[in-house]
Amino acid sequence: MRALYTIRIDCSRDDNTVITYIDRGSAGLRCASHMTSFAGASLLPDLKKTLLFKNRDLVTSEHTDTISYDMDCFGVRGLIGGLSIGVNRHGLAVANTLVRETEDTSPHILTEQLLMFSKSAEDAMTMTVNQLRKGSRYQWSNLILADNDSLMVIELAGDDHSIERSTRGVIRTGHHIMLDTEETLRHDNEEKYDHSVRRVERGYELVRRVSQVKDVFDLLKDHGERSGSASICRHGEEGEEATEVSYVIEVDHESDTGRPRMMIHVARGYPCQATYTSIPLIFPADEEIIKRANQLYFGE
């Protein structure tokens, strides 16, 4: 498949790195539809674990994921390039949710950029803000950033942004909580906005109770009062958005080597019905490690 963008790196990997994505046609950086995936993160300080998670909602079940795994980071590719969710060798984990399609840069591309060049949530936040100050614009979206001791959400809308910090848990889906975008989103689709609000409210109710790894899997399988478009495990009729893949990135910071141990858990289909496959992530990754991860991910 022909690449939809090219990358020009204007300087070396440091805090002043500038990455320019050159759009090959405005349609290339737009998603096929407004997909309101559910994502969040939780810190378990007693267990020295960080958990980043996502229920990826799609309109079609015919989509097949592709993964990116190299010496420094692992990620799941978005529909049009960039990464939907991923983690790097430093233990920084990033996921995104789309809020509103625009002609601006996809959050998937920004997610990949942050995983390539950032060591911590603070680094990633600083890099994003610097990009905005230099004139970058992003589709309306939410970025979830998680490392060993901090969680952040960066809400994005063009050149505007807002930042939430947490030491316990964060949740986002298809709307903004802090940015003043409600009127526009309600005008676009009031029912979809209301469903997004209900999912976030339920998500925050559950993430506050998370005390062990199992609780995160239970959260992603949750239906609340009933399964449907407003439940965290999203069920939809044909032609509607539904949870097609569920991910949990588990980062264990209790290591004698000083390097975090990492794993991604993947379930295909509704997480309430599917079984999660656990895939160890090792950095730096060699060909055999990458091959084994692909075999586990795709069930080969």
C-alpha positions as CSV (number, residue, x, y, z in Angstrom):
1,M,0.0,0.0,0.0
2,R,1.3,3.4,-0.9
3,A,2.2,5.6,2.1
4,L,-0.2,8.4,2.8
5,Y,2.4,10.7,4.2
6,T,6.2,11.2,4.3
7,I,8.3,12.2,7.3
8,R,11.0,14.7,7.4
9,I,13.1,14.9,10.6
10,D,14.7,18.4,10.8
11,C,17.0,17.7,13.7
12,S,18.2,15.0,16.1
13,R,16.3,13.2,18.9
14,D,16.2,15.8,21.6
15,D,13.7,18.2,23.1
16,N,14.0,20.4,20.1
17,T,13.1,17.7,17.5
18,V,10.8,18.9,14.8
19,I,9.0,16.3,12.7
20,T,7.1,17.4,9.6
21,Y,4.5,15.2,8.1
22,I,3.8,16.1,4.5
23,D,0.2,15.3,3.5
24,R,-0.2,13.5,0.2
25,G,-3.7,14.7,-0.4
26,S,-6.1,15.9,2.3
27,A,-8.1,12.6,2.3
28,G,-4.9,10.7,3.2
29,L,-4.9,11.9,6.8
30,R,-8.6,11.5,7.5
31,C,-10.3,8.5,9.0
32,A,-13.1,6.8,7.1
33,S,-15.6,7.6,9.8
34,H,-15.9,9.1,13.3
35,M,-14.8,6.2,15.5
36,T,-15.2,6.9,19.2
37,S,-12.9,4.4,20.8
38,F,-12.6,4.1,24.6
39,A,-9.2,4.5,26.3
40,G,-7.7,5.1,29.7
41,A,-4.9,4.4,32.1
42,S,-4.4,3.4,35.7
43,L,-1.5,3.5,38.1
44,L,-1.1,0.7,40.7
45,P,1.7,2.1,42.9
46,D,1.6,-0.8,45.4
47,L,2.2,-3.3,42.5
48,K,4.6,-0.9,40.7
49,K,2.5,-1.3,37.5
50,T,1.2,1.1,34.9
51,L,-1.8,0.0,32.8
52,L,-2.9,1.6,29.5
53,F,-6.0,0.2,27.9
54,K,-8.2,0.7,24.9
55,N,-11.4,-0.7,23.4
56,R,-11.0,0.1,19.7
57,D,-14.4,0.8,18.1
58,L,-14.8,0.3,14.4
59,V,-17.8,0.3,12.0
60,T,-16.6,-2.9,10.2
61,S,-15.3,-6.2,11.5
62,E,-13.4,-6.6,8.2
63,H,-10.5,-4.5,9.4
64,T,-7.2,-6.3,10.1
65,D,-4.7,-4.7,12.4
66,T,-1.0,-4.3,11.6
67,I,1.6,-3.8,14.2
68,S,4.9,-1.9,14.4
69,Y,7.7,-3.4,16.5
70,D,11.3,-2.3,16.4
71,M,14.2,-1.9,18.8
72,D,12.6,1.0,20.6
73,C,8.8,0.7,20.5
74,F,5.8,-1.4,19.9
75,G,2.5,-0.1,18.5
76,V,-0.8,-1.0,16.7
77,R,-1.2,0.9,13.5
78,G,-4.1,3.2,12.9
79,L,-6.3,2.9,9.8
80,I,-4.4,5.6,7.9
81,G,-0.9,5.5,9.4
82,G,0.5,6.3,12.8
83,L,-0.2,4.4,15.9
84,S,-3.5,3.8,17.7
85,I,-1.8,2.6,20.9
86,G,1.7,1.7,21.9
87,V,4.6,1.7,24.3
88,N,8.3,2.4,24.1
89,R,11.4,0.9,25.8
90,H,11.3,3.6,28.5
91,G,7.9,2.4,29.6
92,L,6.0,5.4,28.2
93,A,2.6,4.2,26.9
94,V,0.3,6.3,24.7
95,A,-3.2,5.8,23.3
96,N,-5.6,8.1,21.5
97,T,-9.3,8.5,20.8
98,L,-10.7,10.5,17.9
99,V,-13.3,13.2,18.8
100,R,-14.0,14.9,15.4
101,E,-12.5,14.5,12.0
102,T,-10.9,17.6,10.4
103,E,-8.3,18.3,7.7
104,D,-5.6,18.5,10.4
105,T,-2.9,15.9,11.4
106,S,-4.2,12.6,12.7
107,P,-3.7,11.8,16.4
108,H,-2.3,8.4,15.2
109,I,0.6,10.2,13.7
110,L,1.2,12.3,16.8
111,T,1.1,9.1,19.0
112,E,3.8,7.5,16.9
113,Q,5.9,10.6,17.1
114,L,5.7,10.8,20.8
115,L,6.6,7.1,21.3
116,M,9.6,7.6,19.0
117,F,11.0,10.7,20.7
118,S,9.8,10.9,24.3
119,K,11.0,9.1,27.5
120,S,8.1,10.1,29.8
121,A,4.6,11.5,29.9
122,E,6.1,14.9,30.8
123,D,8.4,14.7,27.8
124,A,5.5,13.8,25.5
125,M,3.4,16.6,26.9
126,T,6.2,19.1,26.4
127,M,6.8,17.9,22.9
128,T,3.1,18.2,22.0
129,V,2.8,21.7,23.4
130,N,6.0,22.8,21.5
131,Q,4.6,21.4,18.3
132,L,1.4,23.5,18.8
133,R,3.4,26.6,19.5
134,K,5.3,26.1,16.2
135,G,2.0,26.0,14.3
136,S,1.0,22.3,14.2
137,R,-2.7,21.5,14.2
138,Y,-4.4,18.2,15.1
139,Q,-7.7,16.6,14.6
140,W,-10.0,16.9,17.6
141,S,-8.8,14.0,19.8
142,N,-7.6,12.9,23.2
143,L,-4.1,11.6,24.0
144,I,-3.6,9.3,27.0
145,L,0.0,9.4,28.3
146,A,1.2,7.0,31.1
147,D,4.6,6.3,32.6
148,N,5.8,4.9,35.9
149,D,4.4,7.6,38.2
150,S,2.1,9.9,36.2
151,L,-0.9,10.0,34.0
152,M,-1.9,12.7,31.6
153,V,-4.6,13.5,29.1
154,I,-4.0,16.1,26.3
155,E,-7.2,17.2,24.7
156,L,-6.6,18.5,21.2
157,A,-8.7,20.6,18.8
158,G,-6.8,22.2,16.0
159,D,-4.3,24.5,17.7
160,D,-6.1,24.5,21.0
161,H,-5.4,22.1,23.9
162,S,-6.0,21.3,27.5
163,I,-4.1,19.0,29.9
164,E,-5.4,16.8,32.8
165,R,-2.9,15.2,35.2
166,S,-3.7,12.3,37.5
167,T,-1.9,10.0,39.9
168,R,-4.6,7.3,39.8
169,G,-6.7,6.9,36.7
170,V,-7.9,8.7,33.5
171,I,-10.6,7.9,30.9
172,R,-11.5,9.4,27.5
173,T,-13.7,8.5,24.5
174,G,-15.4,10.5,21.8
175,H,-15.7,14.0,23.4
176,H,-13.7,16.5,25.4
177,I,-14.1,17.1,29.1
178,M,-12.1,20.3,29.4
179,L,-12.1,22.0,26.0
180,D,-15.2,24.0,25.2
181,T,-16.4,21.8,22.2
182,E,-19.7,20.5,23.5
183,E,-21.9,22.7,21.4
184,T,-20.2,21.7,18.2
185,L,-20.2,18.0,19.0
186,R,-23.9,18.0,20.0
187,H,-24.7,19.8,16.8
188,D,-22.8,17.1,14.9
189,N,-24.6,14.2,16.6
190,E,-26.3,14.7,19.9
191,E,-27.0,11.0,20.5
192,K,-23.3,10.0,19.9
193,Y,-22.2,12.8,22.2
194,D,-24.5,11.6,25.0
195,H,-23.3,8.0,24.5
196,S,-19.7,9.2,24.8
197,V,-20.5,11.1,28.0
198,R,-22.2,8.0,29.6
199,R,-19.2,5.8,28.7
200,V,-16.7,8.2,30.3
201,E,-18.9,8.6,33.4
202,R,-19.1,4.9,33.8
203,G,-15.4,4.5,33.1
204,Y,-14.4,7.0,35.8
205,E,-16.7,5.2,38.2
206,L,-14.9,1.9,37.6
207,V,-11.3,3.2,37.2
208,R,-11.5,4.6,40.8
209,R,-12.0,1.1,42.0
210,V,-9.1,-0.5,40.2
211,S,-6.6,-2.0,42.6
212,Q,-5.3,-5.0,40.7
213,V,-4.7,-5.9,37.0
214,K,-7.8,-8.0,36.8
215,D,-10.0,-4.9,37.5
216,V,-8.9,-3.3,34.2
217,F,-10.0,-6.3,32.2
218,D,-13.4,-6.2,34.0
219,L,-13.7,-2.5,33.2
220,L,-13.2,-3.1,29.5
221,K,-15.8,-5.9,29.5
222,D,-18.4,-3.7,31.4
223,H,-21.9,-3.1,30.1
224,G,-23.2,-1.0,33.0
225,E,-27.0,-1.3,33.0
226,R,-27.1,-3.0,29.6
227,S,-24.9,-3.6,26.5
228,G,-25.2,-1.2,23.6
229,S,-23.7,1.9,22.1
230,A,-23.3,3.6,25.5
231,S,-21.5,0.7,27.2
232,I,-17.8,0.5,27.6
233,C,-17.8,-2.9,25.8
234,R,-19.6,-1.4,22.9
235,H,-22.2,-3.5,21.1
236,G,-23.7,-2.2,17.8
237,E,-26.0,-3.3,15.1
238,E,-24.7,-3.9,11.5
239,G,-23.2,-0.7,10.2
240,E,-22.8,0.8,13.7
241,E,-19.6,1.3,15.7
242,A,-18.7,-1.6,18.0
243,T,-15.7,-2.8,19.9
244,E,-13.6,-4.9,17.5
245,V,-10.4,-5.2,19.4
246,S,-9.4,-4.6,23.1
247,Y,-5.9,-3.9,24.4
248,V,-4.2,-3.7,27.7
249,I,-0.6,-2.6,27.9
250,E,0.9,-3.7,31.2
251,V,4.2,-2.1,32.3
252,D,5.9,-3.6,35.4
253,H,8.5,-1.2,36.9
254,E,9.7,-3.6,39.6
255,S,12.8,-4.9,37.9
256,D,16.4,-5.5,39.1
257,T,17.7,-4.4,35.7
258,G,16.1,-0.9,35.9
259,R,14.3,-1.6,32.7
260,P,10.5,-2.1,32.9
261,R,9.0,-5.4,31.9
262,M,6.1,-5.0,29.4
263,M,3.3,-7.0,28.0
264,I,0.4,-6.3,25.7
265,H,-2.9,-8.2,26.1
266,V,-5.1,-8.4,23.0
267,A,-8.7,-9.6,22.6
268,R,-10.5,-9.7,19.2
269,G,-14.2,-9.0,19.1
270,Y,-16.3,-8.0,22.1
271,P,-14.0,-8.2,25.2
272,C,-16.9,-9.5,27.2
273,Q,-16.9,-12.6,25.0
274,A,-13.3,-12.9,23.8
275,T,-10.1,-14.3,25.4
276,Y,-7.1,-12.0,25.8
277,T,-3.7,-13.2,24.3
278,S,-0.7,-12.0,26.3
279,I,2.4,-11.0,24.3
280,P,5.7,-10.2,26.1
281,L,7.4,-7.0,24.7
282,I,11.2,-7.0,24.9
283,F,13.5,-4.1,24.1
284,P,15.8,-3.9,22.2
285,A,13.9,-6.3,20.0
286,D,15.7,-8.5,17.5
287,E,14.2,-10.4,14.5
288,E,13.3,-13.5,16.5
289,I,11.5,-11.5,19.2
290,I,9.6,-9.5,16.6
291,K,8.7,-12.7,14.7
292,R,7.4,-14.4,17.9
293,A,5.3,-11.3,18.8
294,N,3.7,-11.3,15.3
295,Q,2.9,-15.0,15.6
296,L,1.2,-14.5,19.0
297,Y,-0.6,-11.3,17.9
298,F,-2.1,-12.8,14.8
299,G,-2.6,-16.3,16.3
300,E,-0.3,-18.0,13.8
